[in-house]
């Protein structure tokens, strides 16, 4: 089973176990029970930006807005990303995308 690079990097040597959705990226769809925000990150790890965006949009709260911001930053739309960071009450992220993905996963699982 292939684990996305951003997941491998974050958990190597760490004490936090891999979240189940991160190691199941080879499946056809996200594991049951994920929030729309986490499902968005799952689709992103799978490489499907469109489905990731659709999932993030289903969560109109701060979690979905945070993932939404990350996704627009990833596509290069910094103005749109800044808007969504504001909706999520998060500062605009300046760290590498892989590191931000991990930060969001950890934040949503906390």
N, C-alpha and C positions, 0 to 999 in steps of 0.2 A: 504494500500500500504506500503510495507516494504522499509524503507530508509536504505541504507548501513550504517553500524556502523561508518565508517570514515566520512561520510557526517553528521550524527547526531552529532558526537563529535565536528566537526568544526563549525557548525552553531548554536549550542545551546548557547543562550545568545549573539550571534553576531548580527551585524547590516546588514550583507550581506544576502539577501534572498537565499534560496536554488535554485541552477540553475535547470531549468526544467529537464534537462537530468538526474540529480541525483535522482529525485523523481519518474522517470518513468522507473526504473530498472526492474520492473516486466513485462514490455512489451517484445515482442519477438525480437525486434530490436531497435536500437537507434532512437531517434527522428530525423526527417528529418532536414537537414541543418547543422548538426554538422560537424566541421572540422574532418579530419581523426584522428588528435591527440586527440580531445575531445571524438570522438567515441571510441578510444582506451581506454580511461579512463572509459567510460561508460561500455564497455565490461569487463574491469577489476573489476569494482564495482559489476557487475553481476556474477563474478566468472569465466569468460571464458578467461583464459590467452592467449590461442592460437588466438582467434579472436581479442583480445586486441593488441597482437603483430602484427598481420596482418594489423590492422588499422594503427598502429604507422608506420609501414613500408611504407604505402602509402604516407606518408608525409615525403619527403626527406629534409625538412628544419629544422630549429632549434626546432620548436614545436614538430614535430614528433620525433626528436632525443632525446628531453627531456623525452617524454613519453617512448620511447624505452629504455633509460637509467634506468628509474624507473622500468620498467618491468623486465629487466635483473637483476637489484639489487634484486627485489622481488623473482626471481627464484634462487637467490644465486650465480649468475655468476658475481662476482665483477669485474673481468678484463674486460669483455665485457661491463658491465655497465659503467666503467670508460671511455672506448673508446667513448661511446655514450654521456656521459656528456661532454666530450671534443668537440664532434661534435655540441652539443647544446650550447657551450660556457657557461656552468654552472659548478660550483664546484661539486665534488662528494658529494652527500648528506649523512649526518650522522644521520639525525633525524629519528624517527620511520616512517615506511612505510605509515601508515595512515596519519601522518602529512605531509609527502611529497606529497601524493596524493592531499591533500587539497591545498598545496602550488602551485602545478602545475595547478590545476583547477583555482585557483584565478589568477595565472599568465596568463593563456590562455584566461581567460574571461576579463582581464583588458583592 
